Amino acid sequence: MGWHGHLHLQYTRDGERTVALDRHHGPLRVLHLEDSPVDHDLVCAHLKRAGYKVHVERVDTEAGFRAKLGSQRWDAVLSDFNV
């Protein structure tokens, strides 16, 4: 059973960003382009805390990202703005 849902980027009145994911079935397959292991762990913790089963793969280079991007079908791709 695959993932079905939507990813919503929302902004609070004070400018903070939040991400809302519709409930889905099966693990959410996420490719995460992130050079910081700490930030990666934080993203994973937030997804799990929200009640999602996740399979997250982190890459930290453009070459790694390109290789993983075509290796399977991803439900979401998250990227560090500075990488």
Stockholm file with secondary structure:
# STOCKHOLM 1.0

chainA/1-83         MGWHGHLHLQYTRDGERTVALDRHHGPLRVLHLEDSPVDHDLVCAHLKRAGYKVHVERVDTEAGFRAKLGSQRWDAVLSDFNV
#=GR chainA/1-83 SS CCCCCCEEEEECTTSCEEEEECCCSSCEEEEEECSCHHHHHHHHHHHHHTTCCEEEEEECSHHHHHHHHTTSCCSEEEECTTC
#=GC SS_cons        CCCCCCEEEEECTTSCEEEEECCCSSCEEEEEECSCHHHHHHHHHHHHHTTCCEEEEEECSHHHHHHHHTTSCCSEEEECTTC
//
